[in-house]
Amino acid sequence: MTSSLDAFFQPRSIAVVGASRRPDTIGYQIVDNLLRHGYTGVVYPVNPMASAVHSIPSYPSVSDIPGTVELAVIVVPKELVLDVVDECGKKGVKALVVISAGFKEVGGEGVAREARLAEVARSWGMRVVGPNCMGILNTDPAFSMNATFAPSMPPPGCTSFMSQSGAMGVTILDYAAEYGIGIHHFVSVGNKLDLSGNDLVEYWGQDEGTRVMLMYLENFGNPQRFTTLARTMTRTKPIVVVKSGRTKAGARAAASHTGALAGVDVAIDALLAQCGVLRADSVQELFDIAMALEDQPIPAGNRVAIVTNAGGPGIMIADACESQGLEIVELSLDTQTRLREVFPAEASVRNPVDMIASATSESYRLALEAVLADPNVDAAIAAFVPPLGVRQVDVASSIVGVYRSRKPADKPILAVLMGRHGLPEGRAELRDAGVPAYTFPESAARALSAMVHYRRWLERPVQEPAHFDVDREAAKAILDGARADGRSSLKEHEALRLLEVYGIPVVGHRLTTTLDEARDAARECGYPVVMKAVAPGVVHKTDVGAVRVDIRSQEELDGAFGDLIRKLGEAGVDLEGILVQRYASGGRETVIGMSTDPAFGPILMFGLGGIYVEALKDVAFRLAPVAEVDAMEMLTSIRGARLLEEFRGESSVDRAALVETIQRISQMVLDHPDVAELDINPCLAFPSGVLAVDCRVTIGPHPGATIDSQP
């Protein structure tokens, strides 16, 4: 399939505009990399001051080049870039890599300069990588193109990498070359004037040479498009992302619990979880995961067997695995018997299997074959600490032999080679054969845990969001009415009514203005009841004594009504009425909320409710739209998920009702984008059904157009 991106990765000719004969320049380094690493096409250096660069003819301008130019790499001062781009357009160049800096990243005039660059490139139909980037490369021997100024070339592989940071790109390529990690394509996107991470995900998803996609991101340009693409692509190829700025994303000031807890990083975690993308916390972890995904099979489950020649490393690996949610499984009796037959009495044939220091390379072969044959085992980790007389390369060869003998492999094998210098010879042999090898136990555990998470994603059902029959017009009228009054929030009875028209069960309630109305409302709702003052600016009612609970008789109601009127009058509160609600008791308190992020849209939250939501912050987030499987994951991913099940004599709550409520809120906020924030706290969950007791809704400006949640 032909793509406009082919000109970046498969060009038959490259012009380097700004090529130089001075070794300390980027223009020199790029030409040097193209030639030194065996680029199979034609290189045209462009430099008006030189007749030759690197002993090949140089041309004064792109228009002077006699042949066709498919890709131009531009390394000239920022003031000259626009003229060069226009000249490339006239020449018929298909794609540009603009290394030059001094554009949007510097602000001011740089922003306008980048806008003009985009306009000129677009007028000629040219695709652009950059500006302010470090280049691109393709290790495919058919092209062998290193059009970067990085000092090293990674070995060929099946992992394609995008970096938003040029400086990180250099580090990444150095790391890949040092550790023998194979790279297929590499792109430094810089300012992302044109080519973005979304374009690359789409391209690499169709590229036969790419098996794993890695991304270093500083921001998401179009998170909605990324979600759509990634949900499809991760079904066949894993995507692993390092997103910088995790600790800087603070919670923004907001009236709702959801807004206070949801930050940009929360939105990113939710986005990645919903589209099957694995998130790494560092570049090292990114490569640790990539090594495991590149050649190894995805494990069927999380049950791990550990084979080691020392007890200490075995314990360390077991601890690391359990901290990552992996299970150190009990080996079957048949497996233990098989191991006991070949190892001395001092050895432990339980899991971890400790073959003790006398273990040889043959011991590793026998132990790995035994544990991998165990039906209780989904993956194996082989750990080696070098004793006297046993060579690391021999142990590595045995591990490789077991891996190759299990073709087609159905269970992954990871290795941990621990030594003062990292045992580089053994690790190199393992990696060359496709067995990921690590220096530290934590690296192997994180990588295997990522593989298990990816398996769960592959087994996750593909679902479209449910669509419920609701009264959208009634909801719109409620929101428009508040806006017409100049209010940025709904009154509590309005918020409860909004839930009702979207099919969410709410506690019986009625707004009253007189004592007689309050008495009628209490009889209608049924004692006991709660009374809440409704007044402008009163959000946290308990803080100002505006709530009376567990009122069990008309006599108590009369006293509470008069007390509320008197107390709030003395405080100067302009009372609008008294909300009478049935006093709901029992059930487990949960919170369901939503906050709007400018880039990511509505973010839904679920967690334990009542006073615990901010005290424990045990909540889960997903981006709208939320399908049934997403909502169920929200319930099961909180730390207190066990409290929703049968617990200490309490029956399990109706999780299906909670899931449906989350989905109905998802539909509501997509139907009405002017709902800026929403909190149902508490939403009581019972063995049969749910009941919204308290709801707050903040509204924003009326949108010019709504997003229709209908399929």
C-alpha positions as CSV (number, residue, x, y, z in Angstrom):
1,M,0.0,0.0,0.0
2,T,1.4,3.4,-1.1
3,S,1.5,6.1,1.5
4,S,2.6,9.7,1.6
5,L,5.0,8.7,4.3
6,D,6.9,6.3,2.0
7,A,9.0,9.3,0.8
8,F,10.4,9.6,4.4
9,F,11.3,6.0,4.9
10,Q,11.9,4.7,1.3
11,P,13.4,7.6,-0.6
12,R,15.5,6.8,-3.7
13,S,17.3,10.1,-3.4
14,I,18.0,12.6,-0.6
15,A,19.2,16.2,-0.8
16,V,20.9,17.5,2.4
17,V,20.4,21.3,2.2
18,G,23.1,22.9,4.4
19,A,25.6,20.1,3.9
20,S,29.0,21.1,5.3
21,R,32.6,20.1,5.2
22,R,33.2,21.1,8.8
23,P,33.1,18.0,11.1
24,D,31.6,20.0,14.0
25,T,28.4,20.8,12.1
26,I,25.0,19.1,11.8
27,G,25.2,19.4,8.1
28,Y,28.4,17.4,8.1
29,Q,27.1,14.7,10.5
30,I,24.0,14.0,8.4
31,V,25.9,13.5,5.2
32,D,28.4,11.4,7.0
33,N,25.7,9.2,8.6
34,L,24.0,8.6,5.2
35,L,27.3,7.5,3.6
36,R,28.9,5.7,6.5
37,H,25.9,3.5,7.2
38,G,25.4,2.6,3.6
39,Y,22.4,4.5,2.3
40,T,21.4,2.7,-0.9
41,G,20.0,5.7,-2.7
42,V,21.6,8.9,-4.1
43,V,22.8,11.6,-1.8
44,Y,22.9,15.2,-3.1
45,P,24.7,17.7,-0.8
46,V,23.6,21.3,-1.2
47,N,26.0,24.0,-0.3
48,P,26.6,27.1,-2.5
49,M,30.1,27.6,-1.0
50,A,31.5,24.1,-1.7
51,S,32.0,22.1,-4.9
52,A,32.1,18.8,-3.0
53,V,31.2,17.4,0.4
54,H,32.5,14.1,1.6
55,S,34.1,13.7,-1.8
56,I,30.8,13.8,-3.7
57,P,29.6,16.7,-5.9
58,S,27.8,19.5,-4.1
59,Y,25.2,21.8,-5.7
60,P,24.6,25.5,-5.1
61,S,20.8,24.9,-4.7
62,V,18.1,22.3,-4.9
63,S,17.1,23.5,-8.3
64,D,20.6,22.8,-9.6
65,I,20.4,19.1,-8.8
66,P,20.2,17.2,-12.1
67,G,18.2,14.3,-10.8
68,T,14.9,13.8,-9.0
69,V,14.9,14.5,-5.2
70,E,12.3,12.6,-3.1
71,L,13.4,13.7,0.3
72,A,15.1,16.9,1.4
73,V,16.8,17.3,4.8
74,I,17.1,21.0,5.6
75,V,19.9,22.2,7.9
76,V,20.1,26.0,7.2
77,P,19.6,29.0,9.4
78,K,15.9,29.7,10.2
79,E,15.8,32.8,8.1
80,L,16.6,30.8,5.0
81,V,14.2,27.8,5.6
82,L,11.2,29.3,3.8
83,D,13.1,30.0,0.6
84,V,14.5,26.5,0.6
85,V,11.1,24.9,1.2
86,D,9.6,26.9,-1.7
87,E,12.5,25.8,-3.9
88,C,12.0,22.2,-2.9
89,G,8.3,22.5,-3.9
90,K,9.3,23.8,-7.3
91,K,11.7,20.9,-7.7
92,G,9.0,18.3,-7.0
93,V,10.4,17.1,-3.6
94,K,7.8,14.9,-1.9
95,A,8.9,15.2,1.8
96,L,10.9,17.4,4.0
97,V,12.8,16.9,7.3
98,V,13.4,20.3,8.8
99,I,16.3,20.0,11.3
100,S,16.6,23.8,11.7
101,A,15.3,25.3,14.9
102,G,14.0,28.8,15.7
103,F,10.3,28.2,15.2
104,K,7.3,27.7,17.5
105,E,9.5,26.4,20.3
106,V,11.1,29.9,20.7
107,G,7.7,31.7,20.7
108,G,7.2,35.2,19.3
109,E,8.3,35.5,15.7
110,G,9.1,31.8,15.7
111,V,5.3,31.0,15.9
112,A,4.6,33.1,12.8
113,R,7.6,31.7,11.0
114,E,6.3,28.1,11.6
115,A,2.9,29.1,10.4
116,R,4.4,30.4,7.1
117,L,6.5,27.2,6.8
118,A,3.3,25.1,7.1
119,E,1.5,27.3,4.5
120,V,4.4,27.0,1.9
121,A,4.8,23.3,2.4
122,R,1.1,22.7,2.1
123,S,0.8,24.8,-1.0
124,W,3.2,22.3,-2.7
125,G,1.7,19.2,-1.2
126,M,4.8,18.3,0.7
127,R,4.8,16.4,4.0
128,V,7.1,17.7,6.8
129,V,8.9,16.2,9.7
130,G,9.9,18.9,12.2
131,P,11.0,21.6,12.4
132,N,13.4,21.6,15.3
133,C,14.0,17.8,15.1
134,M,17.0,15.5,14.8
135,G,16.0,13.5,11.7
136,I,14.8,10.1,10.7
137,L,16.3,6.7,10.0
138,N,15.4,3.3,8.5
139,T,17.6,0.3,9.2
140,D,16.0,-1.9,6.5
141,P,19.0,-3.1,4.5
142,A,17.2,-2.2,1.3
143,F,17.6,1.5,2.3
144,S,19.9,1.7,5.3
145,M,19.1,5.3,5.8
146,N,20.4,7.3,8.7
147,A,19.3,10.9,8.1
148,T,19.9,12.0,11.7
149,F,22.8,13.7,13.4
150,A,23.0,11.0,16.1
151,P,26.5,9.7,16.6
152,S,25.4,6.0,16.5
153,M,23.3,3.7,14.3
154,P,21.2,1.1,16.1
155,P,21.1,-2.5,14.8
156,P,18.3,-3.5,12.6
157,G,15.2,-4.8,14.3
158,C,11.4,-4.8,14.2
159,T,10.7,-1.9,16.7
160,S,9.8,1.5,15.4
161,F,10.4,4.5,17.6
162,M,9.0,8.1,17.7
163,S,10.5,10.7,19.9
164,Q,9.1,14.2,20.4
165,S,12.3,15.3,21.9
166,G,15.5,15.6,19.8
167,A,17.8,15.4,22.8
168,M,16.0,12.3,24.0
169,G,16.2,10.9,20.5
170,V,20.0,11.0,20.6
171,T,20.0,9.2,24.0
172,I,17.5,6.6,22.8
173,L,19.6,5.7,19.7
174,D,22.8,5.5,21.8
175,Y,21.0,3.3,24.3
176,A,19.7,1.0,21.5
177,A,23.1,0.7,19.9
178,E,24.8,0.0,23.3
179,Y,22.4,-2.7,24.3
180,G,21.8,-4.2,20.9
181,I,18.2,-3.3,20.7
182,G,17.0,-3.6,17.1
183,I,15.3,-0.5,15.6
184,H,13.4,-0.5,12.3
185,H,12.3,3.1,11.9
186,F,13.1,6.1,14.1
187,V,11.5,9.5,13.8
188,S,12.2,12.7,15.7
189,V,9.0,14.7,15.1
190,G,10.2,18.0,16.8
191,N,7.4,20.6,16.7
192,K,5.0,18.3,14.8
193,L,4.1,20.9,12.2
194,D,2.7,18.2,10.0
195,L,3.8,14.6,10.7
196,S,2.5,13.5,14.1
197,G,2.5,10.5,16.3
198,N,-0.9,9.6,15.0
199,D,0.3,9.6,11.4
200,L,3.2,7.2,12.5
201,V,0.9,4.9,14.4
202,E,-1.3,4.6,11.3
203,Y,1.7,4.0,9.0
204,W,3.5,1.6,11.3
205,G,0.3,-0.3,11.8
206,Q,0.4,-1.2,8.1
207,D,4.1,-1.6,7.9
208,E,5.3,-5.3,7.8
209,G,8.7,-4.5,9.2
210,T,7.2,-3.0,12.4
211,R,6.2,-5.4,15.2
212,V,6.4,-3.1,18.2
213,M,5.8,0.7,18.4
214,L,7.6,2.9,20.9
215,M,6.8,6.5,21.6
216,Y,8.4,9.3,23.7
217,L,5.7,12.0,24.1
218,E,5.6,15.4,25.7
219,N,2.0,16.1,24.7
220,F,-0.9,14.7,22.7
221,G,-1.9,16.8,19.7
222,N,-5.1,15.0,18.9
223,P,-6.0,12.5,21.7
224,Q,-9.3,11.6,20.1
225,R,-7.7,10.5,16.9
226,F,-4.9,8.7,18.8
227,T,-7.6,6.7,20.8
228,T,-9.3,5.7,17.6
229,L,-6.1,4.6,15.9
230,A,-4.6,2.9,18.9
231,R,-7.7,0.8,19.7
232,T,-7.4,-0.8,16.3
233,M,-3.6,-1.0,16.0
234,T,-2.9,-2.5,19.4
235,R,-5.1,-5.6,18.5
236,T,-2.2,-6.7,16.2
237,K,0.9,-4.7,17.4
238,P,1.8,-3.5,20.9
239,I,2.4,0.2,21.5
240,V,4.5,1.4,24.5
241,V,4.6,5.0,25.5
242,V,6.7,7.1,27.8
243,K,4.9,10.3,28.6
244,S,6.9,13.0,30.3
245,G,5.5,15.3,32.9
246,R,3.8,12.7,35.1
247,T,4.7,14.4,38.4
248,K,4.0,18.0,37.2
249,A,0.4,17.4,36.3
250,G,-1.2,18.8,39.5
251,A,-4.9,18.7,40.3
252,R,-6.7,21.9,39.2
253,A,-8.9,23.9,41.5
254,A,-12.5,22.8,41.1
255,A,-15.8,22.7,42.9
256,S,-16.3,18.9,42.3
257,H,-14.4,16.0,43.7
258,T,-13.8,14.7,40.2
259,G,-12.2,18.0,39.1
260,A,-10.0,18.1,42.2
261,L,-8.7,14.5,41.5
262,A,-8.5,14.5,37.7
263,G,-5.4,16.1,36.2
264,V,-3.8,15.9,32.8
265,D,-1.8,12.8,33.7
266,V,-4.9,11.0,34.9
267,A,-6.5,11.7,31.5
268,I,-3.5,10.2,29.8
269,D,-3.6,7.1,32.0
270,A,-7.3,6.7,31.2
271,L,-6.7,7.2,27.5
272,L,-3.9,4.7,27.3
273,A,-5.8,2.1,29.3
274,Q,-8.9,2.4,27.0
275,C,-6.9,1.8,23.8
276,G,-4.5,-1.0,25.0
277,V,-1.3,1.1,25.1
278,L,1.3,0.2,27.6
279,R,2.8,3.0,29.6
280,A,6.4,3.0,30.8
281,D,7.8,5.3,33.5
282,S,11.2,5.7,32.0
283,V,13.1,5.2,28.7
284,Q,14.9,2.2,30.3
285,E,11.6,0.6,31.2
286,L,10.4,1.4,27.7
287,F,13.2,-0.7,26.2
288,D,12.9,-3.4,28.8
289,I,9.3,-3.9,27.7
290,A,10.2,-3.6,24.0
291,M,12.8,-6.4,24.3
292,A,10.2,-8.7,25.8
293,L,7.6,-7.9,23.2
294,E,9.8,-8.0,20.1
295,D,10.4,-11.8,19.8
296,Q,8.7,-13.5,22.7
297,P,5.2,-15.0,22.7
298,I,2.6,-13.2,24.8
299,P,1.9,-15.3,28.0
300,A,-1.5,-16.9,28.4
301,G,-1.6,-15.7,32.0
302,N,0.3,-14.3,34.9
303,R,1.7,-17.5,36.4
304,V,5.5,-17.4,36.6
305,A,8.2,-20.0,37.3
306,I,11.7,-18.9,38.4
307,V,14.8,-20.9,37.8
308,T,18.0,-19.7,39.6
309,N,21.4,-20.9,40.8
310,A,21.2,-18.7,44.0
311,G,18.5,-18.3,46.6
312,G,18.9,-14.5,47.0
313,P,18.3,-13.6,43.4
314,G,15.3,-16.0,43.3
315,I,13.7,-14.3,46.3
316,M,14.4,-10.8,44.7
317,I,12.8,-11.8,41.5
318,A,9.8,-13.4,43.3
319,D,9.2,-10.2,45.2
320,A,9.5,-8.1,42.1
321,C,7.1,-10.3,40.3
322,E,4.5,-10.2,43.0
323,S,4.7,-6.4,43.3
324,Q,3.9,-6.3,39.6
325,G,0.8,-8.5,40.0
326,L,2.4,-11.7,38.8
327,E,1.8,-15.0,40.6
328,I,4.7,-17.2,41.7
329,V,2.8,-20.4,41.0
330,E,3.0,-23.7,42.9
331,L,4.7,-26.2,40.5
332,S,2.8,-29.5,40.0
333,L,3.9,-32.6,41.8
334,D,5.0,-34.2,38.5
335,T,7.3,-31.2,37.8
336,Q,8.8,-31.3,41.3
337,T,9.4,-35.0,41.0
338,R,11.1,-34.5,37.6
339,L,13.3,-31.8,39.1
340,R,14.1,-33.9,42.2
341,E,15.5,-36.6,40.0
342,V,18.2,-34.4,38.5
343,F,19.2,-32.0,41.3
344,P,20.9,-32.7,44.6
345,A,19.0,-32.9,47.9
346,E,20.2,-29.4,48.9
347,A,18.4,-27.8,45.9
348,S,14.8,-26.5,46.2
349,V,12.4,-27.8,43.6
350,R,9.6,-25.5,44.7
351,N,9.1,-22.2,43.0
352,P,11.6,-20.4,42.8
353,V,13.6,-23.4,41.7
354,D,17.0,-23.0,43.4
355,M,19.5,-25.3,41.7
356,I,22.3,-24.0,44.1
357,A,25.7,-22.8,43.0
358,S,26.8,-26.1,41.6
359,A,24.3,-25.8,38.8
360,T,25.8,-26.1,35.3
361,S,24.6,-24.9,31.9
362,E,23.0,-28.3,31.5
363,S,21.1,-27.8,34.8
364,Y,19.5,-24.7,33.3
365,R,18.4,-26.7,30.3
366,L,16.8,-29.4,32.4
367,A,15.1,-27.0,34.8
368,L,13.7,-24.7,32.1
369,E,12.3,-27.7,30.1
370,A,10.6,-29.0,33.2
371,V,8.9,-25.8,34.4
372,L,7.9,-24.8,30.9
373,A,6.2,-28.2,30.5
374,D,4.2,-27.6,33.6
375,P,0.6,-26.7,32.7
376,N,0.4,-24.4,35.7
377,V,3.2,-22.1,34.3
378,D,2.6,-19.3,31.8
379,A,6.2,-17.9,31.7
380,A,9.7,-18.5,33.0
381,I,12.5,-16.3,34.3
382,A,16.0,-17.8,34.4
383,A,18.4,-16.0,36.8
384,F,22.1,-16.5,36.8
385,V,24.8,-15.4,39.2
386,P,28.3,-16.4,38.0
387,P,29.9,-19.0,40.3
388,L,33.5,-20.3,39.8
389,G,33.8,-22.7,36.9
390,V,30.5,-21.8,35.0
391,R,30.7,-19.5,32.1
392,Q,27.9,-17.0,31.4
393,V,28.0,-17.7,27.7
394,D,27.4,-21.5,28.3
395,V,24.4,-20.7,30.5
396,A,23.1,-18.3,27.9
397,S,23.5,-21.0,25.2
398,S,21.5,-23.4,27.2
399,I,18.7,-20.9,27.7
400,V,18.7,-20.1,23.9
401,G,18.6,-23.8,23.2
402,V,15.5,-24.3,25.2
403,Y,13.9,-21.3,23.6
404,R,14.7,-22.5,20.1
405,S,13.5,-26.0,20.8
406,R,10.1,-24.8,21.7
407,K,9.2,-23.5,18.2
408,P,6.6,-22.4,17.9
409,A,7.1,-20.9,21.3
410,D,4.0,-20.6,23.5
411,K,5.5,-19.4,26.7
412,P,8.0,-16.5,27.1
413,I,11.4,-17.0,28.6
414,L,13.1,-14.0,30.2
415,A,16.6,-14.0,31.7
416,V,18.3,-12.0,34.5
417,L,22.1,-12.1,34.4
418,M,23.5,-10.6,37.6
419,G,27.1,-9.7,37.9
420,R,29.4,-6.7,38.7
421,H,29.6,-5.8,35.0
422,G,26.2,-7.0,33.9
423,L,27.6,-10.1,32.1
424,P,27.5,-8.5,28.7
425,E,28.6,-11.5,26.7
426,G,25.8,-13.7,28.0
427,R,23.2,-10.9,27.6
428,A,24.4,-10.3,24.0
429,E,24.0,-13.9,23.0
430,L,20.5,-14.1,24.6
431,R,19.4,-10.9,22.9
432,D,20.8,-12.0,19.5
433,A,18.6,-15.1,19.8
434,G,15.5,-13.1,20.8
435,V,15.6,-13.9,24.6
436,P,15.3,-10.6,26.6
437,A,18.1,-10.4,29.1
438,Y,18.2,-8.0,32.0
439,T,20.7,-7.0,34.7
440,F,18.2,-6.4,37.5
441,P,15.2,-8.5,38.7
442,E,12.8,-5.5,38.6
443,S,13.4,-5.0,34.9
444,A,12.3,-8.5,34.0
445,A,9.3,-8.3,36.3
446,R,8.1,-5.0,34.8
447,A,8.5,-6.3,31.3
448,L,6.7,-9.6,32.0
449,S,3.9,-7.7,33.8
450,A,3.5,-5.5,30.7
451,M,3.2,-8.6,28.5
452,V,0.4,-9.9,30.8
453,H,-1.4,-6.6,30.6
454,Y,-1.2,-6.7,26.8
455,R,-2.6,-10.3,26.9
456,R,-5.6,-9.0,28.9
457,W,-6.1,-6.3,26.3
458,L,-6.1,-8.8,23.5
459,E,-8.7,-10.9,25.3
460,R,-10.8,-7.9,26.1
461,P,-14.0,-7.8,24.2
462,V,-14.4,-5.2,21.5
463,Q,-17.5,-3.2,22.5
464,E,-19.3,-0.1,21.3
465,P,-20.8,2.2,24.0
466,A,-24.4,1.4,24.9
467,H,-27.1,3.8,23.8
468,F,-30.0,4.4,26.2
469,D,-33.4,5.9,25.5
470,V,-33.4,9.1,27.4
471,D,-35.2,12.5,27.4
472,R,-32.5,14.7,25.9
473,E,-34.9,17.7,25.4
474,A,-35.8,17.7,29.1
475,A,-32.2,17.6,30.1
476,K,-31.4,20.5,27.7
477,A,-34.3,22.5,29.2
478,I,-32.8,22.1,32.7
479,L,-29.4,23.3,31.6
480,D,-30.7,26.1,29.5
481,G,-32.9,27.3,32.4
482,A,-29.9,27.6,34.7
483,R,-27.9,29.4,32.1
484,A,-30.8,31.8,31.5
485,D,-30.7,32.6,35.2
486,G,-27.0,33.5,34.9
487,R,-26.0,30.5,37.0
488,S,-23.0,28.3,36.4
489,S,-24.3,25.4,38.5
490,L,-27.6,23.5,38.9
491,K,-29.5,23.5,42.1
492,E,-29.6,20.2,43.8
493,H,-33.2,19.3,42.8
494,E,-32.3,20.3,39.2
495,A,-29.3,18.1,39.3
496,L,-31.3,15.1,40.6
497,R,-33.9,15.8,37.9
498,L,-31.2,15.8,35.3
499,L,-30.2,12.3,36.5
500,E,-33.8,11.2,36.4
501,V,-34.3,12.1,32.8
502,Y,-31.3,10.0,31.9
503,G,-32.7,7.0,33.6
504,I,-30.6,7.1,36.8
505,P,-32.5,6.2,40.0
506,V,-32.5,9.0,42.5
507,V,-33.7,9.3,46.1
508,G,-37.3,10.6,46.5
509,H,-37.2,14.3,46.9
510,R,-39.3,17.5,46.6
511,L,-38.4,21.2,46.9
512,T,-40.6,23.1,49.4
513,T,-41.0,26.7,50.4
514,T,-43.6,26.4,53.3
515,L,-44.1,24.2,56.3
516,D,-47.2,22.6,54.8
517,E,-45.4,21.8,51.6
518,A,-42.6,20.2,53.7
519,R,-45.1,18.1,55.6
520,D,-46.7,16.9,52.4
521,A,-43.3,16.1,50.9
522,A,-42.2,14.1,53.9
523,R,-45.4,12.0,53.8
524,E,-44.9,11.5,50.0
525,C,-41.2,10.5,50.4
526,G,-41.8,8.5,53.6
527,Y,-40.2,9.0,56.9
528,P,-37.4,9.2,57.9
529,V,-36.4,12.2,55.8
530,V,-33.5,14.7,55.3
531,M,-34.0,18.4,55.0
532,K,-31.5,20.6,53.1
533,A,-31.5,24.3,52.7
534,V,-31.4,25.5,49.0
535,A,-29.6,28.9,48.7
536,P,-27.3,30.6,46.3
537,G,-23.6,29.9,47.0
538,V,-24.2,27.2,49.5
539,V,-22.4,24.2,48.1
540,H,-21.1,22.3,51.2
541,K,-24.3,22.4,53.2
542,T,-23.0,20.7,56.3
543,D,-20.3,23.3,56.7
544,V,-22.9,26.0,57.4
545,G,-25.4,23.8,59.3
546,A,-27.9,23.7,56.4
547,V,-28.8,20.0,56.7
548,R,-30.9,18.0,59.1
549,V,-30.9,14.2,58.8
550,D,-32.9,11.3,60.1
551,I,-36.1,13.2,60.8
552,R,-38.6,10.6,61.9
553,S,-41.8,12.4,62.6
554,Q,-43.9,15.5,61.7
555,E,-43.0,17.0,65.1
556,E,-39.3,16.7,64.4
557,L,-39.9,18.0,60.9
558,D,-41.7,21.1,62.2
559,G,-38.8,21.9,64.6
560,A,-36.1,21.3,62.0
561,F,-37.9,23.5,59.4
562,G,-38.2,26.4,61.8
563,D,-34.6,25.9,63.0
564,L,-33.3,26.0,59.5
565,I,-35.3,29.1,58.6
566,R,-34.1,30.9,61.7
567,K,-30.4,29.9,61.6
568,L,-29.9,30.8,57.9
569,G,-31.8,34.0,58.3
570,E,-29.5,35.0,61.1
571,A,-26.6,34.2,58.8
572,G,-27.9,36.4,56.1
573,V,-28.5,33.6,53.7
574,D,-31.1,34.2,51.0
575,L,-33.0,31.0,51.4
576,E,-34.9,29.8,48.2
577,G,-36.5,26.7,49.8
578,I,-36.0,23.5,51.7
579,L,-35.3,20.3,49.9
580,V,-37.0,17.3,51.5
581,Q,-35.5,13.9,50.7
582,R,-36.2,10.4,51.8
583,Y,-33.4,9.4,54.2
584,A,-31.6,6.6,52.3
585,S,-29.6,4.2,54.4
586,G,-27.8,1.0,53.9
587,G,-25.9,0.2,50.7
588,R,-22.3,1.0,50.0
589,E,-21.3,4.6,49.3
590,T,-19.7,5.2,45.9
591,V,-19.0,8.3,43.9
592,I,-19.5,8.7,40.2
593,G,-18.3,11.9,38.6
594,M,-17.1,13.7,35.6
595,S,-14.8,16.6,34.8
596,T,-13.9,18.1,31.4
597,D,-10.4,18.4,30.2
598,P,-9.8,21.0,27.4
599,A,-7.8,18.5,25.3
600,F,-9.2,15.1,26.3
601,G,-12.9,16.0,26.8
602,P,-15.1,14.4,29.5
603,I,-13.2,12.3,32.1
604,L,-15.4,10.0,34.1
605,M,-14.5,8.9,37.7
606,F,-15.7,6.0,39.9
607,G,-14.6,5.2,43.5
608,L,-15.6,4.8,47.1
609,G,-17.9,7.7,48.0
610,G,-19.0,9.7,51.0
611,I,-16.2,11.2,53.0
612,Y,-13.7,8.7,51.7
613,V,-13.4,10.0,48.1
614,E,-10.9,12.7,49.0
615,A,-9.4,11.0,52.1
616,L,-8.5,7.8,50.3
617,K,-8.4,9.0,46.7
618,D,-9.3,5.4,45.7
619,V,-10.7,6.2,42.3
620,A,-10.5,5.1,38.7
621,F,-10.9,7.3,35.5
622,R,-11.9,6.7,31.9
623,L,-12.6,9.0,29.0
624,A,-16.0,9.3,27.5
625,P,-17.5,7.4,25.7
626,V,-17.4,4.6,28.2
627,A,-18.4,1.1,27.0
628,E,-19.6,-1.6,29.4
629,V,-16.1,-3.2,29.6
630,D,-14.6,0.2,30.4
631,A,-17.1,0.8,33.2
632,M,-16.5,-2.7,34.7
633,E,-12.7,-2.0,34.7
634,M,-13.4,1.1,36.7
635,L,-15.1,-0.9,39.3
636,T,-12.5,-3.6,39.5
637,S,-9.4,-1.4,39.3
638,I,-9.9,0.5,42.6
639,R,-8.0,-0.7,45.6
640,G,-11.3,-1.1,47.5
641,A,-13.0,-3.2,44.8
642,R,-13.3,-6.0,47.4
643,L,-15.7,-3.9,49.4
644,L,-18.2,-4.0,46.5
645,E,-18.3,-7.8,46.7
646,E,-19.7,-10.1,49.4
647,F,-17.8,-9.0,52.5
648,R,-18.2,-9.8,56.2
649,G,-21.8,-10.8,55.9
650,E,-22.7,-8.0,53.5
651,S,-24.0,-9.1,50.1
652,S,-22.3,-8.1,46.9
653,V,-23.6,-4.9,45.4
654,D,-25.3,-4.7,42.0
655,R,-22.3,-4.1,39.9
656,A,-24.3,-4.2,36.7
657,A,-26.4,-1.3,38.0
658,L,-23.2,0.7,38.7
659,V,-21.8,-0.1,35.3
660,E,-25.0,1.1,33.7
661,T,-25.1,4.3,35.7
662,I,-21.5,5.1,34.6
663,Q,-22.5,4.5,31.0
664,R,-25.6,6.7,31.3
665,I,-23.5,9.5,32.7
666,S,-21.1,9.0,29.8
667,Q,-23.9,9.4,27.3
668,M,-25.2,12.4,29.1
669,V,-22.0,14.4,29.0
670,L,-21.5,13.6,25.4
671,D,-25.1,14.6,24.6
672,H,-24.6,17.9,26.5
673,P,-21.0,19.1,26.4
674,D,-22.0,22.1,28.5
675,V,-22.0,19.8,31.5
676,A,-18.5,20.8,32.7
677,E,-18.4,18.9,36.0
678,L,-20.7,16.4,37.8
679,D,-20.6,14.5,41.1
680,I,-23.0,11.9,42.4
681,N,-21.8,11.5,45.9
682,P,-22.9,9.3,47.4
683,C,-24.4,7.0,44.9
684,L,-25.6,4.2,47.1
685,A,-25.0,0.7,45.7
686,F,-27.4,-2.1,47.0
687,P,-27.6,-5.8,46.2
688,S,-30.3,-4.8,43.8
689,G,-29.9,-1.4,42.1
690,V,-28.3,1.9,42.9
691,L,-29.7,5.2,44.3
692,A,-28.2,8.7,43.7
693,V,-28.5,10.6,46.9
694,D,-26.6,13.9,46.3
695,C,-25.6,15.4,43.0
696,R,-23.8,18.5,41.9
697,V,-23.5,19.8,38.4
698,T,-21.4,22.7,37.0
699,I,-22.3,24.0,33.6
700,G,-20.1,25.8,31.1
701,P,-20.8,28.0,28.1
702,H,-23.3,26.7,25.6
703,P,-21.4,24.9,22.9
704,G,-21.7,25.9,19.3
705,A,-22.4,22.2,18.4
706,T,-23.0,19.1,20.5
707,I,-21.4,15.8,20.2
708,D,-24.1,13.2,19.4
709,S,-23.5,10.0,21.4
710,Q,-25.8,8.0,19.2
711,P,-24.1,5.3,17.2
